[in-house]
Amino acid sequence: MTATPPAPAARRRRRSAAETQAEILARAEELFRSAGYAKTSIADIAASLGMSPANVFKHFPSKMALGDAIGAIHLGLIEQALTAIPTALPPAERLRRFGETLLAGHLRNMEGNPYVFDLVVQGLETEAEEIRAFHAWLSGAVRSIVEAGMADGSFAVADAATTARVVLNCLEGVTHPLLLRQLDQPALAQRLAEMLDFLIAALRKPLDK
C-alpha cells in the first residue's frame, strides 16, 4: 500500500512593513521599560524578535529614531485625550480643560513611564520630526478653540493665528516637559490655574495697546 505523502506545510503569511514596524516598536518599548534605553541595543531588540539587526535598521535607521517613534506613540495618546474634550463646551472651559489635560498627560508619562518621558525630552532636545508634528497639532487645536470663542463672541480678539500662538507659548511655560521636573504637582497645578485665569480674562477683554 502506497503511503500518503504528508500535506505541505502551511506557508507563513508575509507580514506587511507596518506590521513589522509595530512589532519592533512593541518589543523595543518592552525592553526599554525593563532594561532601560541606554542599556538596550538594536542587536538586543533584533535578537528578541528572531531577526537580524539589518532588518530593524531597514525600518528605523537608528536607535534614536526608534525612541522618537515610541515617544510619538505616547504623545498620540495625549492628543487623543485632548481631542476627546467636548467641543460643545464654552470656549473658555475648553481652553481650561485643554491645559489641564496636556499637563496631566505629560505628568502621567513622567511618573508612570519615565523612560517614555525621557524619550519625549530627547525628541525635544533634538527637534525630532515627531515632536514638531505634535507641536503643530497643538497649535491647530488651540487655534480652533480661539476661533470658537471669536465666533460666539466670548473672546474679543481679531487674529486667531497670533492669539493661538501666544496662548500656546504661555501654556508651555507650565506644561512643557523640560520644565516639569522643577516643580511638584501642587505647585504646577496652581501655576497652570493662575495662567489659565489670566489668559481667559485677557481673551475676553484684551489688554489696551
PyMOL commands that set and color helices and strands:
alter all, ss='L'
color gray80, all
select helices_A, chain A and resi 17-35+42-49+53-59+63-83+91-112+114-126+129-152+160-175+177-182+185-204
alter helices_A, ss='H'
color red, helices_A
deselect
rebuild
show_as cartoon
